[in-house]
Amino acid sequence: SQQGEEDPQALSIQEGENATMNCSYKTSINNLQWYRQNSGRGLVHLILIRSNEREKHSGRLRVTLDTSKKSSSLLITASRAADTASYFCATDDDYKLSFGAGTTVTVRA
Amino acid sequence: DAGVIQSPRHEVTEMGQEVTLRCKPISGHNSLFWYRQTMMRGLELLIYFNNNVPIDDSGMPEDRFSAKMPNASFSTLKIQPSEPRDSAVYFCASSSPTGTGEKLLFGSGTQLSVL
């Protein structure tokens, strides 16, 4: 079952702009992860944030986690055409990850 | 390491035929997952192995699906007989958990089309 739900479903931005997507989930978690999927490829892990962390950075990525609201956000700064992909949040349920439906991001040159 | 390797990359078969998908996890990883991805249902976990033992197969849709992991470096997912509604992308992923819900490394997937 999908625990995480991403919002928006799709996002189109100009190169250089920032892209923000959100993830809401239902039950308590140990950690939350974000993955990227390019068309026709497997998912690639981007970042993991633990339940006791509020913010994490990795390069042009910034992830926040608000456990009181059961939500997370992923910000991609200074977007590039290569950032065009689908982005998924995943929440852990003991040993397994449940993925949301994803946000499709299109970066226009 | 070459990453998680799946074969075949694409499979087209006719309804009723047996289909076998293969996966080689990353060396040293002791957890292996099979996921299915469709537009309608997104990513669904089918089965999870830990140290070659199936731990949770509650996501396997029905008896037509079976999965094995005879050793640490190989797993198969078999569908017999296949049906058009099995058409999807099947992903294998592995991880080396040091805690709960650690990151997964995915293969490139097998695109299955059942005609």
Backbone of each chain as ProteinMPNN parsed JSONL, in Angstrom:
{"seq_chain_A": "SQQGEEDPQALSIQEGENATMNCSYKTSINNLQWYRQNSGRGLVHLILIRSNEREKHSGRLRVTLDTSKKSSSLLITASRAADTASYFCATDDDYKLSFGAGTTVTVRA", "coords_chain_A": {"N_chain_A": [[0.855, -1.193, 0.0], [0.398, 2.297, -0.617], [1.946, 4.599, 1.323], [3.036, 7.139, 1.366], [2.218, 10.279, -0.11], [2.637, 12.257, -2.85], [2.811, 15.704, -3.745], [2.894, 18.458, -5.933], [1.241, 16.436, -8.512], [2.418, 16.81, -10.93], [4.902, 19.005, -12.286], [6.106, 21.842, -13.874], [8.847, 23.677, -14.785], [11.089, 26.464, -15.401], [14.442, 26.283, -16.518], [16.886, 26.842, -14.047], [15.146, 27.816, -12.184], [13.648, 27.128, -8.931], [12.454, 23.988, -7.666], [9.826, 22.636, -5.876], [8.492, 20.01, -4.013], [6.078, 18.074, -2.254], [5.46, 15.695, 0.379], [3.168, 13.665, 1.968], [2.361, 11.568, 4.723], [1.007, 8.707, 6.522], [1.366, 7.092, 8.883], [3.53, 6.679, 11.788], [7.093, 7.022, 11.384], [10.462, 5.756, 10.916], [12.369, 6.726, 9.216], [12.515, 8.812, 6.276], [12.678, 8.729, 2.798], [13.899, 10.027, -0.315], [13.624, 9.469, -3.786], [14.763, 9.407, -7.183], [13.572, 8.973, -10.498], [14.479, 8.483, -13.685], [13.162, 8.534, -17.003], [12.306, 5.322, -18.072], [14.151, 4.081, -16.49], [15.625, 2.659, -13.464], [14.898, 3.381, -9.977], [16.678, 5.897, -8.22], [18.436, 6.473, -5.306], [18.211, 9.451, -3.432], [18.277, 10.959, -0.991], [18.167, 10.53, 2.541], [16.277, 11.077, 5.392], [16.139, 11.116, 8.855], [13.796, 10.387, 11.507], [14.326, 12.0, 13.678], [15.498, 14.196, 12.658], [15.281, 17.449, 11.168], [15.927, 18.868, 8.935], [17.795, 18.466, 5.928], [20.629, 18.545, 3.782], [21.864, 18.063, 0.481], [24.039, 18.689, -1.84], [22.386, 20.37, -4.386], [19.987, 19.783, -3.297], [17.424, 20.013, -0.867], [15.931, 18.802, 1.966], [13.137, 18.674, 4.061], [11.588, 17.708, 7.13], [8.661, 17.237, 8.874], [7.499, 15.845, 11.515], [5.317, 16.176, 13.152], [3.331, 17.079, 11.501], [3.339, 15.074, 9.761], [4.725, 15.208, 7.279], [6.853, 15.949, 4.462], [9.238, 17.804, 2.558], [10.784, 18.303, -0.614], [13.245, 20.194, -2.024], [14.584, 21.385, -4.96], [17.176, 23.254, -5.967], [18.077, 25.837, -8.307], [17.413, 24.585, -10.86], [18.125, 22.151, -13.442], [18.124, 20.962, -16.853], [18.679, 18.279, -16.728], [17.515, 17.501, -14.396], [14.986, 16.754, -14.943], [12.6, 14.411, -14.312], [10.9, 11.79, -12.467], [9.96, 12.059, -9.087], [10.055, 10.435, -6.004], [8.752, 9.9, -2.764], [9.54, 7.856, 0.024], [8.543, 5.823, 2.651], [9.485, 4.141, 5.626], [8.453, 0.962, 6.717], [9.024, -0.817, 9.08], [11.039, -3.173, 7.817], [10.602, -2.665, 5.163], [10.081, -0.486, 2.321], [7.587, 1.879, 1.492], [6.284, 3.391, -1.317], [5.293, 6.578, -2.634], [3.069, 7.979, -5.17], [4.477, 9.684, -6.736], [6.033, 12.688, -8.093], [6.083, 14.282, -11.136], [8.586, 15.987, -12.676], [9.311, 18.511, -14.918], [11.827, 20.18, -16.513], [12.266, 23.027, -18.277], [14.255, 24.149, -20.954]], "CA_chain_A": [[0.0, 0.0, 0.0], [1.184, 3.518, -0.695], [1.723, 5.42, 2.48], [3.363, 8.512, 1.023], [1.482, 10.893, -1.216], [3.351, 13.447, -3.28], [2.03, 16.826, -4.252], [1.852, 18.147, -6.911], [1.487, 15.255, -9.336], [3.317, 17.218, -12.002], [5.473, 20.328, -12.087], [6.895, 22.269, -15.024], [9.553, 24.9, -14.419], [12.144, 26.928, -16.303], [15.8, 26.011, -16.034], [17.36, 27.88, -13.15], [14.169, 28.013, -11.107], [13.603, 26.092, -7.891], [11.31, 23.076, -7.709], [9.462, 22.135, -4.544], [7.437, 19.006, -3.984], [5.744, 17.699, -0.892], [5.067, 14.318, 0.633], [2.466, 13.461, 3.238], [2.273, 10.154, 5.05], [-0.072, 8.476, 7.493], [1.745, 6.515, 10.174], [4.851, 7.113, 12.266], [8.19, 6.501, 10.582], [11.831, 5.862, 11.402], [13.026, 7.637, 8.306], [11.832, 9.08, 5.015], [13.671, 8.814, 1.732], [13.493, 10.535, -1.63], [14.252, 8.795, -4.912], [14.518, 9.967, -8.514], [13.474, 7.986, -11.559], [14.478, 8.985, -15.047], [12.296, 7.745, -17.872], [12.824, 4.039, -18.511], [15.257, 3.632, -15.638], [15.275, 2.319, -12.085], [14.923, 4.491, -9.028], [17.978, 6.226, -7.655], [18.293, 7.09, -3.994], [18.728, 10.815, -3.354], [18.552, 11.446, 0.357], [17.422, 9.9, 3.636], [16.187, 11.928, 6.582], [15.631, 10.312, 9.963], [12.652, 11.013, 12.182], [14.781, 12.996, 14.656], [16.095, 15.308, 11.913], [14.277, 18.378, 10.631], [16.355, 19.367, 7.626], [19.024, 17.856, 5.447], [21.043, 19.082, 2.494], [22.806, 17.287, -0.313], [24.219, 19.439, -3.085], [21.285, 21.304, -4.663], [18.769, 19.247, -2.694], [17.15, 20.313, 0.536], [14.772, 18.048, 2.423], [12.659, 18.969, 5.409], [10.676, 16.724, 7.693], [7.846, 17.695, 10.0], [6.808, 14.645, 11.97], [4.033, 16.536, 13.773], [2.368, 17.203, 10.399], [3.534, 13.907, 8.907], [4.978, 15.699, 5.927], [8.227, 16.237, 4.072], [9.345, 18.513, 1.285], [12.048, 18.22, -1.347], [13.514, 21.387, -2.814], [15.722, 21.324, -5.876], [17.508, 24.639, -6.302], [18.772, 26.101, -9.575], [17.15, 23.347, -11.616], [18.761, 21.932, -14.74], [17.351, 20.054, -17.705], [18.943, 16.913, -16.277], [16.663, 17.2, -13.233], [13.709, 16.238, -15.448], [12.453, 13.044, -13.808], [9.868, 11.622, -11.444], [10.533, 12.035, -7.741], [9.212, 9.646, -5.108], [9.107, 9.761, -1.362], [9.358, 6.49, 0.506], [8.559, 5.74, 4.109], [9.818, 2.79, 6.061], [7.514, 0.211, 7.54], [9.96, -1.839, 9.548], [12.123, -3.494, 6.889], [10.275, -2.386, 3.772], [9.736, 0.879, 1.959], [6.364, 2.117, 0.721], [6.513, 4.551, -2.172], [4.169, 7.351, -3.113], [2.809, 7.919, -6.61], [5.52, 10.456, -7.414], [5.847, 13.983, -8.746], [6.837, 14.355, -12.392], [9.158, 17.323, -12.835], [9.849, 18.823, -16.245], [12.6, 21.413, -16.501], [12.321, 23.557, -19.647], [15.506, 24.871, -21.234]], "C_chain_A": [[0.885, 1.235, 0.0], [0.906, 4.329, 0.552], [1.967, 6.887, 2.126], [2.539, 8.996, -0.147], [2.189, 12.167, -1.593], [2.392, 14.489, -3.86], [3.015, 17.906, -4.714], [2.157, 16.859, -7.67], [2.476, 15.573, -10.439], [3.717, 18.671, -11.807], [6.316, 20.657, -13.307], [7.542, 23.606, -14.69], [10.605, 25.235, -15.467], [13.49, 26.585, -15.681], [16.27, 27.179, -15.172], [16.408, 28.164, -11.993], [14.287, 26.891, -10.077], [12.349, 25.239, -8.06], [11.058, 22.554, -6.303], [8.334, 21.129, -4.671], [7.274, 18.51, -2.557], [5.307, 16.245, -0.811], [4.343, 14.263, 1.966], [2.329, 11.964, 3.472], [1.345, 9.965, 6.244], [0.407, 8.004, 8.86], [3.144, 6.959, 10.57], [5.95, 6.381, 11.509], [9.496, 6.545, 11.355], [12.64, 6.806, 10.526], [12.172, 7.821, 7.058], [12.908, 9.29, 3.962], [13.05, 9.431, 0.49], [14.324, 9.826, -2.703], [13.897, 9.543, -6.189], [14.454, 8.823, -9.515], [13.443, 8.698, -12.899], [13.684, 8.022, -15.919], [12.975, 6.453, -18.303], [13.941, 3.476, -17.655], [14.738, 3.217, -14.268], [15.351, 3.542, -11.19], [16.322, 4.659, -8.462], [17.768, 6.955, -6.341], [18.941, 8.472, -3.983], [19.163, 11.177, -1.946], [17.659, 10.722, 1.355], [17.44, 10.855, 4.812], [15.534, 11.109, 7.682], [14.576, 11.11, 10.737], [13.08, 12.066, 13.207], [15.504, 14.169, 13.983], [15.004, 16.176, 11.326], [14.63, 18.85, 9.226], [17.657, 18.681, 7.245], [19.336, 18.393, 4.061], [21.967, 18.083, 1.806], [22.938, 17.988, -1.659], [23.116, 20.46, -3.272], [19.956, 20.834, -4.074], [18.656, 19.669, -1.234], [15.869, 19.579, 0.905], [14.42, 18.501, 3.831], [11.704, 17.872, 5.839], [9.97, 17.329, 8.892], [7.021, 16.507, 10.468], [5.462, 14.966, 12.63], [2.942, 16.661, 12.71], [2.428, 15.993, 9.47], [3.733, 14.348, 7.457], [6.459, 15.983, 5.73], [8.193, 17.034, 2.783], [10.734, 18.305, 0.705], [12.163, 19.474, -2.201], [14.739, 21.136, -3.674], [16.01, 22.759, -6.295], [18.225, 24.703, -7.649], [18.644, 24.914, -10.52], [17.839, 23.354, -12.98], [17.905, 20.989, -15.556], [17.511, 18.601, -17.248], [18.132, 16.523, -15.048], [15.283, 16.71, -13.654], [13.603, 14.762, -15.115], [11.207, 12.975, -12.946], [10.544, 11.453, -10.097], [9.537, 11.368, -6.799], [9.693, 9.791, -3.669], [8.798, 8.327, -0.945], [9.472, 6.489, 2.021], [8.793, 4.297, 4.517], [8.714, 2.218, 6.94], [8.289, -1.002, 8.004], [11.045, -2.053, 8.495], [11.844, -3.053, 5.468], [9.899, -0.931, 3.564], [8.436, 0.911, 1.173], [6.537, 3.422, -0.02], [5.196, 5.253, -2.495], [4.049, 7.248, -4.623], [3.776, 8.785, -7.411], [5.068, 11.803, -7.941], [6.707, 13.994, -10.001], [7.277, 15.79, -12.6], [9.722, 17.462, -14.242], [10.557, 20.164, -16.151], [12.8, 21.856, -17.94], [13.584, 24.376, -19.83], [15.229, 26.322, -21.647]], "O_chain_A": [[1.986, 1.221, 0.55], [-0.237, 4.706, 0.812], [1.208, 7.768, 2.531], [2.205, 8.235, -1.055], [2.334, 13.068, -0.767], [1.324, 14.172, -4.384], [3.913, 18.251, -3.946], [3.217, 16.263, -7.484], [3.272, 14.724, -10.84], [2.969, 19.465, -11.237], [7.144, 19.851, -13.729], [6.848, 24.563, -14.349], [10.962, 24.406, -16.304], [13.645, 26.6, -14.46], [16.078, 28.345, -15.519], [16.814, 28.687, -10.954], [14.924, 25.864, -10.31], [11.319, 25.714, -8.537], [11.975, 22.086, -5.628], [7.342, 21.373, -5.358], [8.214, 18.527, -1.763], [4.851, 15.652, -1.789], [4.845, 14.757, 2.975], [2.197, 11.188, 2.525], [0.947, 10.931, 6.895], [-0.092, 8.468, 9.885], [3.861, 7.552, 9.764], [5.757, 5.255, 11.051], [9.623, 7.282, 12.333], [13.474, 7.575, 11.006], [11.224, 7.072, 6.823], [13.919, 9.947, 4.21], [11.839, 9.365, 0.277], [15.528, 9.615, -2.558], [12.872, 10.22, -6.268], [15.18, 7.836, -9.4], [12.5, 9.425, -13.209], [13.556, 6.84, -15.601], [14.085, 6.477, -18.836], [14.603, 2.511, -18.04], [13.562, 3.401, -13.954], [15.814, 4.605, -11.604], [17.05, 3.687, -8.254], [17.019, 7.93, -6.269], [20.064, 8.65, -4.456], [20.281, 11.645, -1.732], [16.529, 10.35, 1.038], [18.489, 11.38, 5.183], [14.496, 10.483, 7.467], [14.488, 12.333, 10.628], [12.284, 12.933, 13.568], [16.058, 15.032, 14.664], [13.917, 15.688, 11.018], [13.754, 19.187, 8.43], [18.495, 18.361, 8.088], [18.435, 18.663, 3.266], [22.736, 17.367, 2.447], [22.054, 17.891, -2.51], [22.921, 21.325, -2.419], [18.915, 21.436, -4.335], [19.63, 19.682, -0.482], [14.846, 19.72, 0.234], [15.294, 18.687, 4.678], [11.093, 17.196, 5.011], [10.602, 17.863, 9.804], [5.976, 16.197, 9.895], [4.569, 14.12, 12.66], [1.772, 16.386, 12.978], [1.661, 15.897, 8.512], [3.019, 13.925, 6.548], [7.207, 16.221, 6.679], [7.238, 16.95, 2.011], [11.719, 18.152, 1.428], [11.279, 19.773, -3.003], [15.791, 20.728, -3.183], [15.166, 23.405, -6.916], [18.886, 23.753, -8.068], [19.641, 24.316, -10.926], [18.094, 24.401, -13.576], [17.05, 20.291, -15.01], [16.586, 17.798, -17.371], [18.068, 15.345, -14.694], [14.492, 16.293, -12.808], [14.411, 13.953, -15.573], [10.54, 13.985, -12.722], [11.572, 10.786, -9.983], [8.348, 11.687, -6.793], [10.894, 9.802, -3.4], [7.909, 7.679, -1.498], [10.387, 7.082, 2.592], [8.358, 3.362, 3.845], [8.133, 2.904, 7.781], [8.22, -2.073, 7.402], [11.893, -1.181, 8.307], [12.752, -3.061, 4.636], [9.463, -0.238, 4.484], [8.208, 0.077, 0.296], [6.894, 4.441, 0.571], [4.143, 4.627, -2.612], [4.811, 6.535, -5.276], [3.882, 8.636, -8.629], [3.886, 12.028, -8.2], [7.911, 13.746, -9.94], [6.452, 16.699, -12.691], [10.511, 16.632, -14.695], [9.959, 21.165, -15.756], [13.426, 21.153, -18.732], [13.942, 25.191, -18.98], [16.164, 27.076, -21.919]]}, "seq_chain_B": "DAGVIQSPRHEVTEMGQEVTLRCKPISGHNSLFWYRQTMMRGLELLIYFNNNVPIDDSGMPEDRFSAKMPNASFSTLKIQPSEPRDSAVYFCASSSPTGTGEKLLFGSGTQLSVL", "coords_chain_B": {"N_chain_B": [[31.553, -2.126, -8.353], [28.921, -3.425, -10.374], [26.366, -2.757, -9.821], [22.849, -3.464, -9.212], [21.758, -6.074, -11.164], [19.527, -6.797, -13.703], [17.714, -9.107, -15.708], [15.611, -10.348, -18.386], [15.97, -7.186, -20.142], [13.785, -6.324, -21.546], [10.723, -8.007, -22.111], [8.577, -9.745, -24.098], [5.665, -11.53, -24.314], [3.257, -14.153, -24.852], [-0.064, -14.483, -23.656], [-0.542, -16.892, -21.131], [1.906, -18.066, -21.304], [4.99, -19.014, -19.639], [6.943, -16.878, -17.626], [10.128, -15.784, -16.718], [11.918, -13.784, -14.613], [15.048, -12.282, -13.838], [17.528, -11.603, -11.325], [20.457, -10.111, -10.092], [21.788, -9.272, -7.129], [23.598, -6.609, -5.425], [26.853, -7.429, -4.472], [27.352, -8.644, -1.24], [25.152, -7.427, -0.175], [22.388, -8.188, 1.861], [19.682, -8.124, 1.75], [16.895, -8.416, -0.374], [14.586, -7.182, -2.708], [11.596, -7.43, -4.606], [9.828, -5.389, -6.759], [6.885, -4.093, -8.361], [5.905, -1.959, -10.977], [3.332, 0.045, -12.112], [1.25, 2.257, -14.046], [-1.247, 2.602, -12.941], [-1.161, 1.57, -10.306], [1.204, 2.303, -9.221], [4.303, 1.859, -7.456], [4.671, -1.303, -6.207], [5.41, -3.46, -3.558], [6.407, -6.737, -3.977], [7.72, -9.046, -2.919], [9.986, -9.857, -0.268], [13.266, -10.73, 0.549], [15.496, -11.886, 3.026], [18.782, -12.601, 3.771], [18.584, -14.688, 1.882], [16.203, -15.904, 2.472], [12.69, -15.991, 2.126], [10.878, -13.435, 3.542], [8.615, -11.844, 3.579], [5.929, -12.277, 1.635], [3.556, -11.177, 1.091], [2.736, -9.365, -0.778], [2.666, -10.602, -3.207], [0.738, -11.155, -6.003], [-0.933, -13.395, -6.664], [-1.25, -17.017, -6.848], [-0.013, -17.54, -9.211], [2.318, -16.259, -9.285], [5.684, -16.648, -8.311], [8.663, -16.675, -6.35], [12.181, -17.064, -5.996], [15.239, -17.47, -4.168], [17.988, -18.837, -4.528], [20.651, -18.537, -3.795], [22.98, -16.117, -2.427], [23.544, -14.433, -4.504], [21.67, -14.419, -6.512], [18.382, -14.214, -7.793], [15.065, -15.146, -8.73], [12.001, -14.275, -10.334], [8.995, -15.654, -11.085], [6.334, -16.045, -13.358], [3.552, -17.854, -13.957], [0.668, -19.247, -15.231], [1.226, -16.493, -17.48], [-0.602, -13.366, -17.703], [-2.367, -10.748, -19.462], [-2.782, -8.607, -17.668], [-0.575, -8.669, -16.098], [1.322, -7.177, -17.235], [3.856, -4.852, -16.862], [6.469, -2.927, -15.254], [9.059, -4.576, -13.749], [10.955, -4.419, -10.901], [14.015, -5.122, -9.279], [15.598, -4.787, -6.167], [18.248, -4.119, -3.874], [19.662, -4.13, -0.56], [21.81, -3.326, 2.205], [21.096, -3.668, 5.167], [21.691, -1.73, 8.006], [20.117, -0.853, 9.845], [16.668, -0.107, 10.275], [14.71, 0.099, 7.288], [16.689, 1.007, 5.356], [18.524, 2.559, 2.612], [17.613, 1.688, -0.725], [19.055, 0.033, -3.536], [18.367, 0.056, -6.857], [17.749, -2.1, -9.668], [17.731, -1.798, -13.295], [15.338, -2.644, -14.183], [12.766, -4.807, -15.608], [10.891, -4.647, -18.411], [7.835, -5.882, -18.892], [5.65, -7.246, -21.231], [2.618, -8.661, -21.777], [0.849, -10.273, -24.148]], "CA_chain_B": [[30.396, -2.994, -8.472], [28.093, -3.028, -11.509], [25.023, -2.443, -9.379], [21.879, -4.548, -9.3], [21.624, -6.433, -12.579], [18.298, -7.519, -14.016], [17.549, -9.567, -17.088], [15.98, -9.505, -19.515], [15.583, -5.775, -20.055], [12.422, -6.308, -22.089], [10.168, -9.333, -22.362], [7.239, -9.752, -24.711], [5.23, -12.914, -24.351], [1.827, -14.328, -25.074], [-0.856, -14.935, -22.509], [-0.45, -18.32, -20.865], [3.304, -18.506, -21.285], [5.749, -18.817, -18.407], [7.926, -15.795, -17.705], [11.09, -15.783, -15.611], [12.741, -12.576, -14.504], [16.245, -12.601, -13.067], [18.141, -10.481, -10.608], [21.703, -10.322, -9.354], [21.93, -8.12, -6.233], [24.954, -6.145, -5.174], [27.602, -8.341, -3.62], [27.414, -8.223, 0.161], [23.831, -7.025, 0.294], [21.678, -9.364, 2.345], [18.236, -7.96, 1.573], [16.501, -8.288, -1.775], [13.176, -6.844, -2.857], [11.0, -7.349, -5.94], [8.739, -4.418, -6.868], [6.223, -3.976, -9.661], [5.47, -0.588, -11.195], [2.346, 0.314, -13.164], [0.688, 3.609, -13.961], [-2.447, 2.612, -12.093], [-0.932, 1.192, -8.918], [2.496, 2.796, -8.745], [5.29, 0.858, -7.058], [4.152, -2.235, -5.216], [6.35, -4.471, -3.105], [5.886, -8.085, -4.192], [8.312, -9.993, -1.987], [11.226, -9.417, 0.376], [14.138, -11.781, 1.047], [16.616, -11.511, 3.87], [19.701, -13.755, 3.831], [18.077, -15.693, 0.939], [14.959, -16.48, 2.974], [11.542, -15.093, 1.921], [10.362, -12.955, 4.82], [7.27, -11.3, 3.4], [5.454, -12.411, 0.255], [2.143, -10.772, 1.115], [2.446, -8.554, -1.951], [2.578, -11.44, -4.413], [-0.682, -11.015, -6.343], [-1.67, -14.652, -6.628], [-0.395, -18.202, -6.932], [0.703, -17.604, -10.492], [3.616, -15.632, -9.053], [6.56, -17.291, -7.339], [10.016, -16.107, -6.34], [13.176, -17.869, -5.302], [16.583, -16.918, -4.019], [18.762, -20.035, -4.194], [21.898, -18.138, -3.142], [23.059, -14.676, -2.14], [23.835, -13.622, -5.68], [20.734, -14.666, -7.606], [16.978, -14.39, -7.466], [14.157, -15.182, -9.877], [10.564, -14.059, -10.162], [8.376, -16.413, -12.154], [4.889, -15.907, -13.533], [3.086, -18.998, -14.736], [0.761, -18.681, -16.567], [1.162, -15.029, -17.52], [-1.833, -12.755, -18.177], [-2.122, -9.359, -19.896], [-2.755, -7.663, -16.545], [0.75, -8.731, -15.471], [2.198, -6.239, -17.95], [4.353, -3.852, -15.913], [7.917, -2.945, -15.098], [9.41, -5.289, -12.527], [12.253, -3.985, -10.395], [14.68, -5.789, -8.18], [16.408, -3.842, -5.406], [18.919, -4.752, -2.746], [20.202, -3.225, 0.449], [22.565, -3.955, 3.274], [20.557, -2.901, 6.276], [22.334, -1.605, 9.314], [18.999, -0.479, 10.704], [15.425, -0.349, 9.555], [14.399, 0.94, 6.143], [17.847, 1.651, 4.745], [18.306, 2.896, 1.212], [17.61, 0.602, -1.693], [19.671, 0.239, -4.842], [17.485, -0.592, -7.815], [18.166, -2.447, -11.008], [17.104, -1.003, -14.359], [13.986, -3.134, -14.401], [12.354, -5.607, -16.758], [9.605, -4.223, -18.969], [7.113, -7.082, -19.323], [4.408, -7.063, -21.978], [1.922, -9.923, -22.018], [-0.13, -9.989, -25.203]], "C_chain_B": [[29.489, -2.492, -9.584], [26.698, -2.638, -11.083], [24.136, -3.672, -9.468], [21.617, -4.825, -10.782], [20.363, -7.255, -12.788], [18.311, -7.95, -15.475], [16.25, -10.356, -17.21], [15.569, -8.059, -19.283], [14.138, -5.594, -20.536], [11.993, -7.747, -22.348], [8.776, -9.162, -22.933], [6.829, -11.204, -24.845], [3.729, -12.974, -24.582], [1.164, -14.859, -23.802], [-0.742, -16.44, -22.361], [0.969, -18.847, -20.791], [3.93, -18.253, -19.913], [6.797, -17.729, -18.63], [8.839, -15.894, -16.49], [11.954, -14.539, -15.682], [13.89, -12.868, -13.549], [16.868, -11.372, -12.443], [19.433, -10.944, -9.926], [21.898, -9.102, -8.453], [23.39, -7.711, -6.1], [25.628, -7.094, -4.181], [27.694, -7.786, -2.196], [26.085, -7.748, 0.715], [23.051, -8.264, 0.717], [20.164, -9.236, 2.285], [17.926, -7.742, 0.108], [15.001, -8.107, -1.855], [12.799, -6.947, -4.328], [9.815, -6.386, -5.87], [8.148, -4.499, -8.277], [5.726, -2.541, -9.796], [4.502, -0.508, -12.375], [1.832, 1.735, -12.988], [-0.446, 3.651, -12.956], [-2.117, 2.436, -10.612], [0.401, 1.672, -8.366], [3.452, 1.659, -8.443], [4.722, -0.007, -5.949], [5.236, -3.234, -4.837], [5.711, -5.848, -3.272], [6.408, -9.041, -3.131], [9.636, -9.453, -1.488], [11.971, -10.647, 0.893], [15.183, -11.169, 1.982], [17.492, -12.749, 4.063], [19.136, -14.957, 3.075], [16.752, -16.308, 1.367], [13.807, -15.513, 2.715], [10.933, -14.717, 3.264], [8.905, -12.5, 4.691], [6.887, -11.419, 1.928], [3.993, -11.982, 0.154], [1.754, -9.929, -0.097], [2.361, -9.341, -3.241], [1.099, -11.556, -4.778], [-1.48, -12.308, -6.222], [-0.696, -15.8, -6.859], [0.361, -18.318, -8.24], [2.115, -17.023, -10.35], [4.402, -16.435, -8.026], [7.946, -16.672, -7.45], [10.931, -17.007, -5.538], [14.47, -17.094, -5.157], [17.49, -18.071, -3.589], [20.105, -19.742, -3.541], [21.952, -16.62, -3.041], [23.237, -13.814, -3.373], [22.819, -13.796, -6.806], [19.311, -14.842, -7.086], [16.167, -14.418, -8.754], [12.74, -14.884, -9.428], [9.892, -14.709, -11.364], [6.874, -16.164, -12.168], [4.436, -17.034, -14.457], [1.657, -19.361, -14.339], [0.631, -17.163, -16.538], [-0.173, -14.567, -18.109], [-1.543, -11.316, -18.581], [-2.032, -8.37, -18.738], [-1.442, -7.725, -15.765], [1.731, -7.775, -16.15], [2.562, -5.083, -17.022], [5.871, -3.813, -16.031], [8.218, -3.575, -13.744], [10.835, -4.896, -12.131], [12.721, -4.905, -9.28], [15.535, -4.732, -7.484], [17.076, -4.59, -4.26], [19.424, -3.697, -1.778], [20.97, -4.041, 1.475], [22.181, -3.254, 4.559], [21.435, -2.922, 7.515], [21.296, -1.187, 10.334], [17.733, -0.781, 9.946], [15.306, 0.61, 8.381], [15.567, 1.67, 5.553], [17.623, 1.822, 3.252], [18.411, 1.666, 0.341], [18.375, 1.014, -2.937], [18.895, -0.607, -5.834], [18.231, -1.009, -9.077], [17.419, -1.599, -12.019], [15.718, -1.499, -14.73], [13.836, -4.028, -15.616], [10.979, -5.122, -17.182], [8.917, -5.459, -19.539], [5.832, -6.701, -20.039], [3.83, -8.44, -22.259], [0.779, -9.66, -22.984], [-1.319, -10.956, -25.154]], "O_chain_B": [[29.298, -1.285, -9.734], [25.905, -2.218, -11.926], [24.601, -4.774, -9.759], [21.295, -3.917, -11.549], [20.156, -8.278, -12.134], [18.84, -7.262, -16.348], [15.822, -10.977, -16.237], [14.883, -7.761, -18.306], [13.38, -4.799, -19.981], [12.796, -8.589, -22.75], [7.912, -8.522, -22.334], [7.557, -12.014, -25.419], [3.031, -11.963, -24.511], [1.766, -15.579, -23.006], [-0.833, -17.178, -23.342], [1.21, -19.94, -20.279], [3.473, -17.409, -19.142], [7.446, -17.669, -19.675], [8.37, -16.067, -15.365], [12.629, -14.281, -16.679], [13.731, -13.605, -12.576], [16.754, -10.259, -12.955], [19.492, -11.995, -9.288], [22.147, -8.006, -8.955], [24.292, -8.383, -6.601], [25.032, -7.5, -3.184], [28.06, -6.631, -1.979], [25.905, -7.671, 1.93], [23.053, -9.274, 0.013], [19.444, -10.136, 2.718], [18.609, -6.978, -0.574], [14.239, -8.786, -1.165], [13.592, -6.593, -5.201], [8.92, -6.541, -5.039], [8.805, -4.909, -9.233], [5.19, -1.972, -8.845], [4.815, -0.938, -13.485], [1.963, 2.332, -11.92], [-0.592, 4.619, -12.209], [-2.727, 3.082, -9.759], [0.699, 1.476, -7.188], [3.416, 0.618, -9.097], [4.34, 0.489, -4.889], [5.904, -3.789, -5.709], [4.614, -6.097, -2.773], [5.631, -9.767, -2.511], [10.321, -8.699, -2.179], [11.398, -11.493, 1.579], [15.682, -10.07, 1.742], [17.009, -13.808, 4.465], [19.197, -16.09, 3.551], [16.23, -17.17, 0.66], [13.918, -14.332, 3.043], [10.521, -15.587, 4.031], [8.081, -12.74, 5.573], [7.459, -10.738, 1.076], [3.283, -12.384, -0.768], [0.57, -9.795, -0.406], [2.009, -8.78, -4.279], [0.292, -12.002, -3.962], [-2.603, -12.293, -5.719], [0.504, -15.598, -7.04], [1.287, -19.122, -8.353], [2.987, -17.266, -11.184], [3.861, -16.85, -7.001], [8.347, -16.205, -8.516], [10.531, -17.624, -4.551], [14.756, -16.179, -5.929], [17.729, -18.252, -2.396], [20.645, -20.58, -2.82], [21.057, -15.927, -3.524], [23.097, -12.593, -3.302], [23.07, -13.37, -7.933], [19.07, -15.518, -6.086], [16.538, -13.792, -9.747], [12.337, -15.195, -8.308], [10.176, -14.365, -12.511], [6.232, -16.084, -11.12], [4.891, -17.141, -15.596], [1.442, -19.756, -13.193], [-0.017, -16.616, -15.647], [-0.794, -15.273, -18.903], [-0.578, -10.722, -18.098], [-1.284, -7.395, -18.816], [-1.222, -6.916, -14.863], [2.852, -7.594, -15.673], [1.686, -4.419, -16.467], [6.473, -4.563, -16.8], [7.686, -3.149, -12.719], [11.778, -5.022, -12.911], [11.938, -5.39, -8.464], [16.128, -3.879, -8.144], [16.538, -5.569, -3.743], [19.59, -2.53, -2.132], [20.809, -5.256, 1.596], [22.876, -2.336, 4.995], [21.857, -3.973, 7.997], [21.56, -1.168, 11.536], [17.731, -1.632, 9.057], [15.732, 1.763, 8.449], [15.455, 2.862, 5.267], [16.658, 1.299, 2.694], [19.174, 0.739, 0.614], [18.354, 2.176, -3.344], [18.777, -1.822, -5.68], [19.198, -0.371, -9.496], [16.576, -0.78, -11.653], [15.005, -0.855, -15.499], [14.661, -4.013, -16.529], [10.022, -5.179, -16.41], [9.359, -6.017, -20.543], [5.026, -5.928, -19.521], [4.468, -9.278, -22.897], [-0.148, -8.913, -22.672], [-2.233, -10.854, -25.973]]}, "name": "protein", "num_of_chains": 2, "seq": "SQQGEEDPQALSIQEGENATMNCSYKTSINNLQWYRQNSGRGLVHLILIRSNEREKHSGRLRVTLDTSKKSSSLLITASRAADTASYFCATDDDYKLSFGAGTTVTVRADAGVIQSPRHEVTEMGQEVTLRCKPISGHNSLFWYRQTMMRGLELLIYFNNNVPIDDSGMPEDRFSAKMPNASFSTLKIQPSEPRDSAVYFCASSSPTGTGEKLLFGSGTQLSVL"}
